[in-house]
């Protein structure tokens, strides 16, 4: 049974990383207004949302299986408080930090209608930090077929880096509106 849970833990972690990367790429396309004004522009927004929700589901399975399987000692506290795990405190702590950031992004998105656009955007931008943290967590905690984990991490790195470079190079058509809008305004 432990071998099955161990396999579930490792595979759901890698799948979650791939889904987070896909969400990052689609999010960069959405915020960069790829294909603005066309039917294609709706595709990344829907995919961004779907990939994000699937990543959360796989992440929950990853966390639960990591604690329950018992191959390494990771307690429930280590799933919410970074760097307190007895096993690989740095690697697990980075994963916990990424999860904490993901929770903040998810909650603020769920309550976006109650937040100012500036507050929501500030928290949502932390996704650009959580992704590389999750990537480093993957490499730092790889205990199964390190070559596979590193290959997935390398492919995710390439895709994520390309999306980030593309996004940084795009003009932000809403920047002028945000500068003119008071920080506490509601849209």
C-alpha positions as CSV (number, residue, x, y, z in Angstrom):
1,X,0.0,0.0,0.0
2,X,2.8,2.4,0.8
3,X,4.4,1.9,-2.6
4,X,1.1,2.8,-4.2
5,X,0.8,6.0,-2.1
6,X,4.4,6.8,-2.8
7,X,3.8,6.5,-6.5
8,X,0.6,8.6,-6.3
9,X,2.6,11.3,-4.3
10,X,5.3,11.5,-6.9
11,X,3.2,11.4,-10.0
12,X,0.6,13.9,-8.7
13,X,3.4,16.3,-7.8
14,X,4.8,16.1,-11.3
15,X,1.4,16.5,-12.9
16,X,0.7,19.5,-10.6
17,X,3.9,21.1,-11.8
18,X,3.0,20.6,-15.4
19,X,-0.5,22.0,-14.8
20,X,0.9,25.0,-12.9
21,X,3.3,25.7,-15.8
22,X,0.3,25.5,-18.3
23,X,-1.6,27.9,-16.1
24,X,1.3,30.2,-16.0
25,X,1.7,30.2,-19.8
26,X,-2.0,30.8,-20.3
27,X,-2.0,33.5,-17.6
28,X,0.8,35.2,-19.3
29,X,-1.1,35.1,-22.6
30,X,-4.3,36.4,-20.9
31,X,-2.5,39.3,-19.2
32,X,-0.5,40.1,-22.3
33,X,-3.7,40.2,-24.3
34,X,-2.7,37.6,-26.9
35,X,-5.1,37.7,-29.8
36,X,-6.9,40.6,-28.2
37,X,-10.3,41.2,-29.7
38,X,-10.6,37.8,-31.3
39,X,-12.2,34.6,-30.4
40,X,-8.7,33.1,-29.8
41,X,-8.3,35.6,-26.9
42,X,-11.0,33.7,-24.9
43,X,-9.2,30.4,-25.2
44,X,-6.3,31.2,-22.9
45,X,-8.5,32.6,-20.2
46,X,-10.6,29.5,-20.0
47,X,-7.6,27.3,-20.2
48,X,-5.9,29.3,-17.5
49,X,-8.8,28.8,-15.1
50,X,-9.1,25.1,-16.0
51,X,-5.4,24.3,-15.6
52,X,-5.3,26.3,-12.3
53,X,-8.2,24.3,-10.9
54,X,-6.8,21.0,-12.0
55,X,-3.4,21.9,-10.5
56,X,-5.1,22.6,-7.1
57,X,-6.8,19.2,-7.3
58,X,-3.6,17.3,-8.1
59,X,-1.8,19.4,-5.4
60,X,-4.3,18.3,-2.8
61,X,-3.7,14.6,-3.8
62,X,0.0,15.2,-3.7
63,X,0.0,16.7,-0.2
64,X,-2.4,14.1,1.3
65,X,-0.5,11.2,-0.2
66,X,2.9,12.7,0.9
67,X,1.7,12.9,4.5
68,X,-0.2,9.6,4.6
69,X,2.3,7.3,2.8
70,X,4.9,7.3,5.5
71,X,8.0,6.7,3.3
72,X,9.3,10.0,4.7
73,X,8.2,11.8,7.8
74,X,6.2,14.8,6.7
75,X,3.6,15.9,9.3
76,X,0.5,17.9,8.7
77,X,2.1,21.0,10.2
78,X,4.7,20.9,7.5
79,X,2.0,21.2,4.9
80,X,1.1,24.8,6.1
81,X,4.2,26.0,7.9
82,X,7.3,26.2,5.7
83,X,10.6,24.7,6.7
84,X,9.4,22.6,9.7
85,X,9.5,19.2,8.1
86,X,11.9,16.7,9.7
87,X,12.7,15.3,6.2
88,X,14.3,17.6,3.7
89,X,13.2,20.8,5.4
90,X,14.4,23.1,2.6
91,X,12.8,21.1,-0.2
92,X,9.5,20.5,1.6
93,X,9.5,24.0,2.9
94,X,9.7,25.4,-0.6
95,X,6.8,23.3,-1.6
96,X,4.8,24.5,1.5
97,X,5.7,28.1,0.6
98,X,4.4,27.6,-3.0
99,X,1.2,26.1,-1.6
100,X,0.7,29.0,0.8
101,X,1.1,31.4,-2.1
102,X,-1.3,29.3,-4.2
103,X,-3.9,29.4,-1.5
104,X,-3.6,33.2,-1.3
105,X,-3.9,33.5,-5.1
106,X,-6.9,31.1,-5.1
107,X,-8.7,32.8,-2.3
108,X,-8.3,36.3,-3.6
109,X,-9.5,35.1,-7.0
110,X,-12.5,33.5,-5.4
111,X,-13.3,36.8,-3.7
112,X,-12.1,39.1,-6.5
113,X,-15.4,40.9,-6.6
114,X,-14.9,42.1,-3.0
115,X,-11.3,43.3,-3.5
116,X,-10.0,46.4,-5.3
117,X,-8.4,45.6,-8.6
118,X,-5.1,46.7,-7.3
119,X,-5.2,44.5,-4.3
120,X,-6.3,41.5,-6.3
121,X,-3.5,42.1,-8.9
122,X,-0.9,42.5,-6.2
123,X,-1.7,39.1,-4.7
124,X,-2.2,37.4,-8.1
125,X,1.2,38.5,-9.3
126,X,2.7,36.3,-6.5
127,X,1.9,33.4,-8.9
128,X,5.0,34.5,-10.8
129,X,7.0,33.7,-7.6
130,X,5.1,30.5,-6.6
131,X,5.9,28.8,-10.0
132,X,9.7,28.9,-9.7
133,X,9.5,27.9,-6.0
134,X,7.4,24.9,-7.0
135,X,9.9,24.1,-9.7
136,X,12.8,24.1,-7.2
137,X,10.7,22.1,-4.8
138,X,10.3,19.4,-7.5
139,X,14.0,19.1,-8.1
140,X,15.0,19.4,-4.4
141,X,12.6,16.6,-3.3
142,X,12.9,14.1,-6.2
143,X,13.2,10.6,-4.8
144,X,11.9,8.7,-7.8
145,X,13.6,8.5,-11.2
146,X,15.5,11.7,-10.8
147,X,16.0,11.9,-14.5
148,X,12.2,11.9,-15.2
149,X,11.7,14.7,-12.5
150,X,14.5,16.8,-13.9
151,X,13.3,16.3,-17.5
152,X,9.8,17.5,-16.5
153,X,11.3,20.4,-14.6
154,X,13.5,21.3,-17.5
155,X,10.6,21.3,-20.0
156,X,8.5,23.3,-17.5
157,X,11.4,25.7,-17.0
158,X,11.7,26.3,-20.8
159,X,7.9,26.8,-21.2
160,X,7.6,29.0,-18.2
161,X,10.7,31.1,-19.1
162,X,9.4,31.6,-22.6
163,X,6.0,32.7,-21.4
164,X,7.6,35.1,-18.9
165,X,9.9,36.6,-21.4
166,X,7.0,37.0,-23.9
167,X,4.8,38.6,-21.2
168,X,7.5,41.1,-20.1
169,X,8.0,42.2,-23.7
170,X,4.3,42.9,-24.2
171,X,2.9,46.4,-23.7
172,X,0.3,46.7,-21.0
173,X,-2.7,48.3,-22.5
174,X,-4.3,48.8,-19.0
175,X,-1.4,50.4,-17.3
176,X,-2.6,54.0,-18.1
177,X,-6.1,53.1,-16.7
178,X,-4.5,51.7,-13.5
179,X,-2.4,54.8,-13.0
180,X,-5.5,57.0,-13.3
181,X,-7.6,54.9,-11.1
182,X,-7.4,55.4,-7.3
183,X,-6.0,52.4,-5.5
184,X,-9.2,51.7,-3.6
185,X,-11.6,52.0,-6.5
186,X,-14.0,49.2,-7.5
187,X,-14.5,48.3,-11.1
